[in-house]
């Protein structure tokens, strides 16, 4: 079966987020009362697997090998359904 898996990768707490800081400043310049903006990436991975559990396991491996840097990133995985 083919599964659609959502992976969100974001910076760990305490690390500098220059893109988020710049965006927050720009929004404040536009008159919005914004205290903080955090930036993250979302990947939608379409994977073939025998079960949702196997799809999640494969995606976990993808995160460790390529999609996320364990030194600076946190990530979450959600198997959203089949195709």
Jmol script that loads the backbone (N, CA, C; Angstrom):
load data "model"
ATOM      1  N   UNK A   1       0.830  -1.184   0.000  1.00  0.00           N
ATOM      2  CA  UNK A   1       0.000   0.000   0.000  1.00  0.00           C
ATOM      3  C   UNK A   1       0.874   1.246   0.000  1.00  0.00           C
ATOM      4  N   UNK A   2       0.308   2.326  -0.510  1.00  0.00           N
ATOM      5  CA  UNK A   2       1.000   3.606  -0.482  1.00  0.00           C
ATOM      6  C   UNK A   2       0.418   4.457   0.637  1.00  0.00           C
ATOM      7  N   UNK A   3       1.301   5.041   1.440  1.00  0.00           N
ATOM      8  CA  UNK A   3       0.902   5.884   2.557  1.00  0.00           C
ATOM      9  C   UNK A   3       1.422   7.295   2.352  1.00  0.00           C
ATOM     10  N   UNK A   4       0.634   8.250   2.793  1.00  0.00           N
ATOM     11  CA  UNK A   4       1.058   9.658   2.798  1.00  0.00           C
ATOM     12  C   UNK A   4       1.444   9.982   4.234  1.00  0.00           C
ATOM     13  N   UNK A   5       2.709  10.412   4.394  1.00  0.00           N
ATOM     14  CA  UNK A   5       3.231  10.679   5.724  1.00  0.00           C
ATOM     15  C   UNK A   5       3.651  12.145   5.800  1.00  0.00           C
ATOM     16  N   UNK A   6       3.231  12.818   6.860  1.00  0.00           N
ATOM     17  CA  UNK A   6       3.573  14.224   7.078  1.00  0.00           C
ATOM     18  C   UNK A   6       4.704  14.289   8.099  1.00  0.00           C
ATOM     19  N   UNK A   7       5.774  14.981   7.727  1.00  0.00           N
ATOM     20  CA  UNK A   7       6.931  15.167   8.605  1.00  0.00           C
ATOM     21  C   UNK A   7       7.125  16.661   8.815  1.00  0.00           C
ATOM     22  N   UNK A   8       7.120  17.094  10.067  1.00  0.00           N
ATOM     23  CA  UNK A   8       7.402  18.493  10.386  1.00  0.00           C
ATOM     24  C   UNK A   8       8.748  18.564  11.095  1.00  0.00           C
ATOM     25  N   UNK A   9       9.635  19.402  10.561  1.00  0.00           N
ATOM     26  CA  UNK A   9      10.978  19.570  11.117  1.00  0.00           C
ATOM     27  C   UNK A   9      11.104  21.008  11.604  1.00  0.00           C
ATOM     28  N   UNK A  10      11.494  21.164  12.867  1.00  0.00           N
ATOM     29  CA  UNK A  10      11.651  22.502  13.436  1.00  0.00           C
ATOM     30  C   UNK A  10      12.910  22.547  14.296  1.00  0.00           C
ATOM     31  N   UNK A  11      13.365  23.755  14.555  1.00  0.00           N
ATOM     32  CA  UNK A  11      14.560  23.937  15.375  1.00  0.00           C
ATOM     33  C   UNK A  11      14.272  23.582  16.834  1.00  0.00           C
ATOM     34  N   UNK A  12      15.264  23.045  17.516  1.00  0.00           N
ATOM     35  CA  UNK A  12      15.139  22.772  18.936  1.00  0.00           C
ATOM     36  C   UNK A  12      15.030  24.083  19.702  1.00  0.00           C
ATOM     37  N   UNK A  13      14.359  24.010  20.846  1.00  0.00           N
ATOM     38  CA  UNK A  13      14.211  25.184  21.696  1.00  0.00           C
ATOM     39  C   UNK A  13      15.575  25.749  22.072  1.00  0.00           C
ATOM     40  N   UNK A  14      15.664  27.065  22.093  1.00  0.00           N
ATOM     41  CA  UNK A  14      16.892  27.731  22.491  1.00  0.00           C
ATOM     42  C   UNK A  14      17.836  28.049  21.351  1.00  0.00           C
ATOM     43  N   UNK A  15      17.587  27.498  20.163  1.00  0.00           N
ATOM     44  CA  UNK A  15      18.431  27.793  19.020  1.00  0.00           C
ATOM     45  C   UNK A  15      17.904  29.020  18.282  1.00  0.00           C
ATOM     46  N   UNK A  16      18.809  29.763  17.702  1.00  0.00           N
ATOM     47  CA  UNK A  16      18.456  30.965  16.958  1.00  0.00           C
ATOM     48  C   UNK A  16      17.675  30.600  15.697  1.00  0.00           C
ATOM     49  N   UNK A  17      16.624  31.370  15.430  1.00  0.00           N
ATOM     50  CA  UNK A  17      15.798  31.182  14.243  1.00  0.00           C
ATOM     51  C   UNK A  17      15.778  32.508  13.476  1.00  0.00           C
ATOM     52  N   UNK A  18      16.851  32.792  12.712  1.00  0.00           N
ATOM     53  CA  UNK A  18      16.939  34.083  12.024  1.00  0.00           C
ATOM     54  C   UNK A  18      15.764  34.367  11.094  1.00  0.00           C
ATOM     55  N   UNK A  19      15.287  33.368  10.389  1.00  0.00           N
ATOM     56  CA  UNK A  19      14.164  33.574   9.473  1.00  0.00           C
ATOM     57  C   UNK A  19      12.899  33.946  10.252  1.00  0.00           C
ATOM     58  N   UNK A  20      12.664  33.259  11.353  1.00  0.00           N
ATOM     59  CA  UNK A  20      11.517  33.577  12.190  1.00  0.00           C
ATOM     60  C   UNK A  20      11.624  34.969  12.796  1.00  0.00           C
ATOM     61  N   UNK A  21      12.840  35.330  13.255  1.00  0.00           N
ATOM     62  CA  UNK A  21      13.051  36.653  13.849  1.00  0.00           C
ATOM     63  C   UNK A  21      12.823  37.758  12.818  1.00  0.00           C
ATOM     64  N   UNK A  22      13.318  37.568  11.615  1.00  0.00           N
ATOM     65  CA  UNK A  22      13.122  38.550  10.544  1.00  0.00           C
ATOM     66  C   UNK A  22      11.642  38.681  10.197  1.00  0.00           C
ATOM     67  N   UNK A  23      10.960  37.568  10.111  1.00  0.00           N
ATOM     68  CA  UNK A  23       9.533  37.589   9.797  1.00  0.00           C
ATOM     69  C   UNK A  23       8.742  38.290  10.900  1.00  0.00           C
ATOM     70  N   UNK A  24       9.076  38.003  12.152  1.00  0.00           N
ATOM     71  CA  UNK A  24       8.396  38.666  13.268  1.00  0.00           C
ATOM     72  C   UNK A  24       8.610  40.175  13.202  1.00  0.00           C
ATOM     73  N   UNK A  25       9.838  40.607  12.926  1.00  0.00           N
ATOM     74  CA  UNK A  25      10.131  42.041  12.804  1.00  0.00           C
ATOM     75  C   UNK A  25       9.352  42.685  11.678  1.00  0.00           C
ATOM     76  N   UNK A  26       9.258  42.009  10.559  1.00  0.00           N
ATOM     77  CA  UNK A  26       8.514  42.544   9.414  1.00  0.00           C
ATOM     78  C   UNK A  26       7.026  42.654   9.726  1.00  0.00           C
ATOM     79  N   UNK A  27       6.494  41.663  10.415  1.00  0.00           N
ATOM     80  CA  UNK A  27       5.081  41.718  10.795  1.00  0.00           C
ATOM     81  C   UNK A  27       4.825  42.862  11.782  1.00  0.00           C
ATOM     82  N   UNK A  28       5.747  43.075  12.723  1.00  0.00           N
ATOM     83  CA  UNK A  28       5.616  44.207  13.642  1.00  0.00           C
ATOM     84  C   UNK A  28       5.667  45.524  12.878  1.00  0.00           C
ATOM     85  N   UNK A  29       6.566  45.613  11.887  1.00  0.00           N
ATOM     86  CA  UNK A  29       6.656  46.822  11.056  1.00  0.00           C
ATOM     87  C   UNK A  29       5.344  47.095  10.319  1.00  0.00           C
ATOM     88  N   UNK A  30       4.603  46.053  10.014  1.00  0.00           N
ATOM     89  CA  UNK A  30       3.315  46.198   9.340  1.00  0.00           C
ATOM     90  C   UNK A  30       2.175  46.510  10.316  1.00  0.00           C
ATOM     91  N   UNK A  31       2.523  46.591  11.605  1.00  0.00           N
ATOM     92  CA  UNK A  31       1.529  46.964  12.599  1.00  0.00           C
ATOM     93  C   UNK A  31       0.899  45.813  13.362  1.00  0.00           C
ATOM     94  N   UNK A  32       1.356  44.595  13.137  1.00  0.00           N
ATOM     95  CA  UNK A  32       0.813  43.449  13.863  1.00  0.00           C
ATOM     96  C   UNK A  32       1.527  43.286  15.194  1.00  0.00           C
ATOM     97  N   UNK A  33       0.778  42.923  16.217  1.00  0.00           N
ATOM     98  CA  UNK A  33       1.352  42.723  17.555  1.00  0.00           C
ATOM     99  C   UNK A  33       1.824  41.276  17.669  1.00  0.00           C
ATOM    100  N   UNK A  34       2.979  41.025  17.113  1.00  0.00           N
ATOM    101  CA  UNK A  34       3.551  39.679  17.077  1.00  0.00           C
ATOM    102  C   UNK A  34       4.727  39.632  18.033  1.00  0.00           C
ATOM    103  N   UNK A  35       4.741  38.646  18.918  1.00  0.00           N
ATOM    104  CA  UNK A  35       5.861  38.536  19.847  1.00  0.00           C
ATOM    105  C   UNK A  35       6.941  37.586  19.338  1.00  0.00           C
ATOM    106  N   UNK A  36       6.530  36.572  18.564  1.00  0.00           N
ATOM    107  CA  UNK A  36       7.517  35.592  18.092  1.00  0.00           C
ATOM    108  C   UNK A  36       6.958  34.841  16.887  1.00  0.00           C
ATOM    109  N   UNK A  37       7.846  34.498  15.967  1.00  0.00           N
ATOM    110  CA  UNK A  37       7.507  33.634  14.838  1.00  0.00           C
ATOM    111  C   UNK A  37       8.551  32.530  14.786  1.00  0.00           C
ATOM    112  N   UNK A  38       8.108  31.306  14.631  1.00  0.00           N
ATOM    113  CA  UNK A  38       9.012  30.166  14.474  1.00  0.00           C
ATOM    114  C   UNK A  38       8.782  29.565  13.098  1.00  0.00           C
ATOM    115  N   UNK A  39       9.855  29.169  12.456  1.00  0.00           N
ATOM    116  CA  UNK A  39       9.773  28.597  11.118  1.00  0.00           C
ATOM    117  C   UNK A  39      10.041  27.094  11.205  1.00  0.00           C
ATOM    118  N   UNK A  40       9.259  26.334  10.458  1.00  0.00           N
ATOM    119  CA  UNK A  40       9.503  24.901  10.353  1.00  0.00           C
ATOM    120  C   UNK A  40       9.261  24.475   8.913  1.00  0.00           C
ATOM    121  N   UNK A  41       9.729  23.285   8.586  1.00  0.00           N
ATOM    122  CA  UNK A  41       9.516  22.710   7.256  1.00  0.00           C
ATOM    123  C   UNK A  41       8.538  21.555   7.393  1.00  0.00           C
ATOM    124  N   UNK A  42       7.706  21.388   6.377  1.00  0.00           N
ATOM    125  CA  UNK A  42       6.802  20.241   6.332  1.00  0.00           C
ATOM    126  C   UNK A  42       7.082  19.472   5.049  1.00  0.00           C
ATOM    127  N   UNK A  43       7.312  18.185   5.202  1.00  0.00           N
ATOM    128  CA  UNK A  43       7.504  17.287   4.069  1.00  0.00           C
ATOM    129  C   UNK A  43       6.302  16.350   4.015  1.00  0.00           C
ATOM    130  N   UNK A  44       5.813  16.099   2.815  1.00  0.00           N
ATOM    131  CA  UNK A  44       4.812  15.059   2.602  1.00  0.00           C
ATOM    132  C   UNK A  44       5.499  13.954   1.815  1.00  0.00           C
ATOM    133  N   UNK A  45       5.680  12.831   2.467  1.00  0.00           N
ATOM    134  CA  UNK A  45       6.397  11.698   1.874  1.00  0.00           C
ATOM    135  C   UNK A  45       5.359  10.633   1.513  1.00  0.00           C
ATOM    136  N   UNK A  46       5.389  10.203   0.273  1.00  0.00           N
ATOM    137  CA  UNK A  46       4.501   9.140  -0.192  1.00  0.00           C
ATOM    138  C   UNK A  46       5.348   7.876  -0.262  1.00  0.00           C
ATOM    139  N   UNK A  47       5.011   6.911   0.583  1.00  0.00           N
ATOM    140  CA  UNK A  47       5.870   5.743   0.741  1.00  0.00           C
ATOM    141  C   UNK A  47       5.052   4.459   0.601  1.00  0.00           C
ATOM    142  N   UNK A  48       5.675   3.465   0.000  1.00  0.00           N
ATOM    143  CA  UNK A  48       5.043   2.152  -0.086  1.00  0.00           C
ATOM    144  C   UNK A  48       5.481   1.325   1.106  1.00  0.00           C
ATOM    145  N   UNK A  49       4.496   0.730   1.790  1.00  0.00           N
ATOM    146  CA  UNK A  49       4.790  -0.076   2.970  1.00  0.00           C
ATOM    147  C   UNK A  49       3.637  -1.050   3.198  1.00  0.00           C
ATOM    148  N   UNK A  50       3.915  -2.075   3.969  1.00  0.00           N
ATOM    149  CA  UNK A  50       2.902  -3.086   4.249  1.00  0.00           C
ATOM    150  C   UNK A  50       1.873  -2.662   5.272  1.00  0.00           C
ATOM    151  N   UNK A  51       2.208  -1.654   6.084  1.00  0.00           N
ATOM    152  CA  UNK A  51       1.290  -1.168   7.117  1.00  0.00           C
ATOM    153  C   UNK A  51       1.642   0.274   7.468  1.00  0.00           C
ATOM    154  N   UNK A  52       0.743   0.929   8.188  1.00  0.00           N
ATOM    155  CA  UNK A  52       1.003   2.298   8.635  1.00  0.00           C
ATOM    156  C   UNK A  52       2.218   2.326   9.568  1.00  0.00           C
ATOM    157  N   UNK A  53       2.344   1.309  10.402  1.00  0.00           N
ATOM    158  CA  UNK A  53       3.491   1.225  11.320  1.00  0.00           C
ATOM    159  C   UNK A  53       4.800   1.131  10.537  1.00  0.00           C
ATOM    160  N   UNK A  54       4.821   0.337   9.484  1.00  0.00           N
ATOM    161  CA  UNK A  54       6.018   0.210   8.653  1.00  0.00           C
ATOM    162  C   UNK A  54       6.310   1.513   7.917  1.00  0.00           C
ATOM    163  N   UNK A  55       5.272   2.199   7.453  1.00  0.00           N
ATOM    164  CA  UNK A  55       5.465   3.495   6.790  1.00  0.00           C
ATOM    165  C   UNK A  55       6.104   4.491   7.755  1.00  0.00           C
ATOM    166  N   UNK A  56       5.632   4.496   9.002  1.00  0.00           N
ATOM    167  CA  UNK A  56       6.200   5.396  10.011  1.00  0.00           C
ATOM    168  C   UNK A  56       7.654   5.027  10.314  1.00  0.00           C
ATOM    169  N   UNK A  57       7.925   3.748  10.397  1.00  0.00           N
ATOM    170  CA  UNK A  57       9.289   3.283  10.672  1.00  0.00           C
ATOM    171  C   UNK A  57      10.244   3.706   9.549  1.00  0.00           C
ATOM    172  N   UNK A  58       9.820   3.527   8.302  1.00  0.00           N
ATOM    173  CA  UNK A  58      10.654   3.941   7.169  1.00  0.00           C
ATOM    174  C   UNK A  58      10.892   5.450   7.188  1.00  0.00           C
ATOM    175  N   UNK A  59       9.841   6.205   7.507  1.00  0.00           N
ATOM    176  CA  UNK A  59       9.967   7.657   7.532  1.00  0.00           C
ATOM    177  C   UNK A  59      10.875   8.108   8.672  1.00  0.00           C
ATOM    178  N   UNK A  60      10.807   7.433   9.800  1.00  0.00           N
ATOM    179  CA  UNK A  60      11.717   7.718  10.922  1.00  0.00           C
ATOM    180  C   UNK A  60      13.170   7.573  10.474  1.00  0.00           C
ATOM    181  N   UNK A  61      13.454   6.519   9.727  1.00  0.00           N
ATOM    182  CA  UNK A  61      14.803   6.302   9.197  1.00  0.00           C
ATOM    183  C   UNK A  61      15.193   7.423   8.232  1.00  0.00           C
ATOM    184  N   UNK A  62      14.252   7.849   7.389  1.00  0.00           N
ATOM    185  CA  UNK A  62      14.524   8.955   6.455  1.00  0.00           C
ATOM    186  C   UNK A  62      14.887  10.226   7.216  1.00  0.00           C
ATOM    187  N   UNK A  63      14.192  10.465   8.315  1.00  0.00           N
ATOM    188  CA  UNK A  63      14.475  11.661   9.124  1.00  0.00           C
ATOM    189  C   UNK A  63      15.875  11.589   9.712  1.00  0.00           C
ATOM    190  N   UNK A  64      16.236  10.441  10.257  1.00  0.00           N
ATOM    191  CA  UNK A  64      17.565  10.290  10.860  1.00  0.00           C
ATOM    192  C   UNK A  64      18.677  10.415   9.828  1.00  0.00           C
ATOM    193  N   UNK A  65      18.424   9.943   8.595  1.00  0.00           N
ATOM    194  CA  UNK A  65      19.467   9.942   7.567  1.00  0.00           C
ATOM    195  C   UNK A  65      19.540  11.224   6.741  1.00  0.00           C
ATOM    196  N   UNK A  66      18.395  11.934   6.567  1.00  0.00           N
ATOM    197  CA  UNK A  66      18.416  13.059   5.645  1.00  0.00           C
ATOM    198  C   UNK A  66      17.551  14.251   6.038  1.00  0.00           C
ATOM    199  N   UNK A  67      16.316  14.020   6.422  1.00  0.00           N
ATOM    200  CA  UNK A  67      15.362  15.120   6.549  1.00  0.00           C
ATOM    201  C   UNK A  67      15.596  16.027   7.750  1.00  0.00           C
ATOM    202  N   UNK A  68      16.198  15.505   8.811  1.00  0.00           N
ATOM    203  CA  UNK A  68      16.412  16.307  10.017  1.00  0.00           C
ATOM    204  C   UNK A  68      17.842  16.135  10.517  1.00  0.00           C
ATOM    205  N   UNK A  69      18.376  17.197  11.076  1.00  0.00           N
ATOM    206  CA  UNK A  69      19.705  17.160  11.697  1.00  0.00           C
ATOM    207  C   UNK A  69      19.484  16.995  13.198  1.00  0.00           C
ATOM    208  N   UNK A  70      19.853  15.854  13.777  1.00  0.00           N
ATOM    209  CA  UNK A  70      19.558  15.598  15.190  1.00  0.00           C
ATOM    210  C   UNK A  70      20.243  16.571  16.153  1.00  0.00           C
ATOM    211  N   UNK A  71      21.256  17.255  15.705  1.00  0.00           N
ATOM    212  CA  UNK A  71      21.944  18.226  16.559  1.00  0.00           C
ATOM    213  C   UNK A  71      21.070  19.462  16.773  1.00  0.00           C
ATOM    214  N   UNK A  72      20.343  19.884  15.740  1.00  0.00           N
ATOM    215  CA  UNK A  72      19.601  21.146  15.836  1.00  0.00           C
ATOM    216  C   UNK A  72      18.096  21.031  15.624  1.00  0.00           C
ATOM    217  N   UNK A  73      17.614  19.892  15.151  1.00  0.00           N
ATOM    218  CA  UNK A  73      16.207  19.782  14.778  1.00  0.00           C
ATOM    219  C   UNK A  73      15.424  18.794  15.630  1.00  0.00           C
ATOM    220  N   UNK A  74      14.162  19.116  15.826  1.00  0.00           N
ATOM    221  CA  UNK A  74      13.146  18.182  16.306  1.00  0.00           C
ATOM    222  C   UNK A  74      12.276  17.838  15.108  1.00  0.00           C
ATOM    223  N   UNK A  75      11.627  16.691  15.148  1.00  0.00           N
ATOM    224  CA  UNK A  75      10.704  16.359  14.067  1.00  0.00           C
ATOM    225  C   UNK A  75       9.545  15.530  14.611  1.00  0.00           C
ATOM    226  N   UNK A  76       8.424  15.621  13.907  1.00  0.00           N
ATOM    227  CA  UNK A  76       7.276  14.797  14.230  1.00  0.00           C
ATOM    228  C   UNK A  76       6.790  14.124  12.952  1.00  0.00           C
ATOM    229  N   UNK A  77       6.237  12.937  13.112  1.00  0.00           N
ATOM    230  CA  UNK A  77       5.788  12.130  11.971  1.00  0.00           C
ATOM    231  C   UNK A  77       4.335  11.758  12.196  1.00  0.00           C
ATOM    232  N   UNK A  78       3.518  11.948  11.158  1.00  0.00           N
ATOM    233  CA  UNK A  78       2.117  11.537  11.190  1.00  0.00           C
ATOM    234  C   UNK A  78       1.784  10.796   9.906  1.00  0.00           C
ATOM    235  N   UNK A  79       1.355   9.563  10.041  1.00  0.00           N
ATOM    236  CA  UNK A  79       0.872   8.825   8.873  1.00  0.00           C
ATOM    237  C   UNK A  79      -0.563   9.291   8.661  1.00  0.00           C
ATOM    238  N   UNK A  80      -0.807   9.952   7.523  1.00  0.00           N
ATOM    239  CA  UNK A  80      -2.101  10.588   7.287  1.00  0.00           C
ATOM    240  C   UNK A  80      -3.102   9.695   6.579  1.00  0.00           C
ATOM    241  N   UNK A  81      -2.646   8.691   5.883  1.00  0.00           N
ATOM    242  CA  UNK A  81      -3.599   7.816   5.214  1.00  0.00           C
ATOM    243  C   UNK A  81      -2.980   7.120   4.018  1.00  0.00           C
ATOM    244  N   UNK A  82      -3.828   6.388   3.339  1.00  0.00           N
ATOM    245  CA  UNK A  82      -3.382   5.633   2.171  1.00  0.00           C
ATOM    246  C   UNK A  82      -3.808   6.336   0.907  1.00  0.00           C
ATOM    247  N   UNK A  83      -3.172   5.968  -0.180  1.00  0.00           N
ATOM    248  CA  UNK A  83      -3.501   6.527  -1.492  1.00  0.00           C
ATOM    249  C   UNK A  83      -4.218   5.504  -2.314  1.00  0.00           C
TER     250      UNK A  83
END
end "model"
wireframe off; spacefill off
backbone 0.3
color backbone group
